Amino acid sequence: MTAIPTPADDLATTVAKVTRRLLPFLLLMYVLAFLDRANIGFAKKAFQADAGIGDAAFAFGAGIFFIGYALFEVPSNLIMHRVGARAWMCRIMVTWGLVSAAMMFARGEMAFYVLRFLLGVAEAGFFPGVILYLTYWFPNAMRGKAMGLFYFGAPLAFIFGGPLSGLLLELHGSFGLNGWQWMFLVEGLLATIVGIWAYFYLDDRPADARWLDAADKRRLAAAIGAEETHKAAHGPTGTLAALANPKVLYFSAIYFVIQMSVYGLVFYLPTQVAGLLGKSVGFEVGLVTAVPWIAALAAAFVLPRLADATGRQRSVAAATLAMAGLGLGLSVSTASPLISLVALCVAAAGFIAVQPIFWTFPTSYLGGVAAAGGLALINSLGALGGFVAPNVKTWAETAFVSKTAGLYLLTGTTFLGAAMILAIGVAGLRAAAPVAKRSGAAI
C-alpha cells in the first residue's frame, strides 16, 4: 500500500526543489568570493618580488581587506534586506570582480593596501547576505544541511582554484603580463560575469519564484512565517536592539576566534605546502594544496548532517573546532611531510565544517530586520579575525624568533573558540529554540 505523504514530507519535497535551484548557484558565487579574497596566498612570493612588498606589508595588506569588509557589512546587509537579493548580489559581485581584476596593476605598498581595502568594501555583505537569504527559503530544521552545502564553496575554491591559480601563475610572460597579473585578471572577471548572471537567475523571495507552484509557496510561507513569529517573541526585533544584544555580541566573539584560525591557515597554506614539497608555488603545489580542501569538502557534507540528526549542534561544533586546532598544531610540530599534510587535512576539515554548524545558532535566534543587522554584525566582527590573524602570526614569529610560533599561537585561539562554543549552553547564552525541529535542540 502506498504511503500517504504527510505535511512534513510535502515540505521536504518543496525544500528539495529550492535546494536544487538555489544551492548550486550560491555555491558558485561563494567559490569565486573565497577565491578572490584568498588567491593572494598563491601569488605571495612572485607578487611580493614584483611589487616590492615585504612580509610585514604583505600581512597587513592581506588583512586590511577585512577592515573594509567589516566597516560596510551591516549597511550592505540592511540595503539587501530592503532592495532584494538579486539586485544587491549583482552589485556586490560585479564591483568585487572589477576591483580584484585591478589588483593586476598593484605596485608598491600603498596601491596594495588601497586595492585590498576596496576589495573588502566591494565584497561586504555578500556572505551575511547569503546567510540571510537562506533564512527566506529554508526552515530552521533544514537550514544546517543547506548551509553545509553552501560551505562547499570554500574547499571547492581551493580544490579547483588552487590548480587554476597555479596554472595562471605559469602564464608568466604571456602578452607581457606576469603570472600573478593573469591570475587576478581572469579570476576577477569571472566574478563579474557571474554577478551579471545573478541578476537574472535569483529570486528575492519564494513568492517571486515562478519555478515554485502555489502549494510550494504556501508551505514555505507557513513554515518560515511561524519561525519568524517565534523569533520576534524571543529575540531582538530592531536593528539597534540586535547590534547591542549580548547574545549577538557573544556569537560575534566566537566567530572572530574561528576566523582568526581559519585565515591563519588560508593565507599561508600554499607556501606551507611548497615548503613541504621543496618547490615553488605553481601548478604542482596547487594540486597538493587542494588535498586538505578535499578533506574539508567531506567534513562539510558529513558533520552538519550529524549535528542536525543528533540535535547536538553545540557539542559537535566544539569537537570539530578542537579537532581543527589539533591538526593545525601537529602540522608544524612534526618533521614528516606526510604527517604534516595529513594534519593540514584535519585542520582544514575542522575549520570549514564548524562554520555552517555555528551559523545555526544565530539564525535560530534572529529574524526580520534584526537578522539583517545582527548576522552582518557577527560576520563583520568575525571577519576582523582575518585581519588580526596574519599580523599576529607575523608578530609572534618575530617576537619569539620562530617560524612556527605564529601557528602555535593560532592553535591556542582555536581551542579558545571551542571552549566558547561549549559556553553557549550556560544560562543566559542559549539562543531561543526554533518552532519546528526534526530532531533535538537547536543548540
Sequence and secondary structure as in RCSB ss.txt:
>XXXX:A:sequence
MTAIPTPADDLATTVAKVTRRLLPFLLLMYVLAFLDRANIGFAKKAFQADAGIGDAAFAFGAGIFFIGYALFEVP
SNLIMHRVGARAWMCRIMVTWGLVSAAMMFARGEMAFYVLRFLLGVAEAGFFPGVILYLTYWFPNAMRGKAMGLF
YFGAPLAFIFGGPLSGLLLELHGSFGLNGWQWMFLVEGLLATIVGIWAYFYLDDRPADARWLDAADKRRLAAAIG
AEETHKAAHGPTGTLAALANPKVLYFSAIYFVIQMSVYGLVFYLPTQVAGLLGKSVGFEVGLVTAVPWIAALAAA
FVLPRLADATGRQRSVAAATLAMAGLGLGLSVSTASPLISLVALCVAAAGFIAVQPIFWTFPTSYLGGVAAAGGL
ALINSLGALGGFVAPNVKTWAETAFVSKTAGLYLLTGTTFLGAAMILAIGVAGLRAAAPVAKRSGAAI
>XXXX:A:secstr
      HHHHHHHHHHHHHHHHHHHHHHHHHHHHHHHHGGGTSHHHHHHHHT  HHHHHHHHHHHHHHHHHHHHH
HHHHHHHH HHHHHHHHHHHHHHHHHHGGG  HHHHHHHHHHHHHHHHTTHHHHHHHHHHHHS HHHHHHHHHHH
TTHHHHHHHTHHHHHHHHHTTTTGGG  HHHHHHHHHHHHHHHHHHHHHHH  SSGGG TTS HHHHHHHHHHHH
HHHHHHHHHS  SHHHHHT HHHHHHHHHHHHHHHHHHHHHTTHHHHHHHHHTS SSHHHHHHHHHHHHHHHHHH
HHHHHHHHHHT HHHHHHHHHHHHHHHHHHHTT S HHHHHHHHHHHHHHHHHHHHHHHHHHHTT  HHHHHHHH
HHHHHHHHHHHHHHHHHHHHHHHHTT TTHHHHHHHHHHHHHHHHHHGGGSTTT     S  SSS   
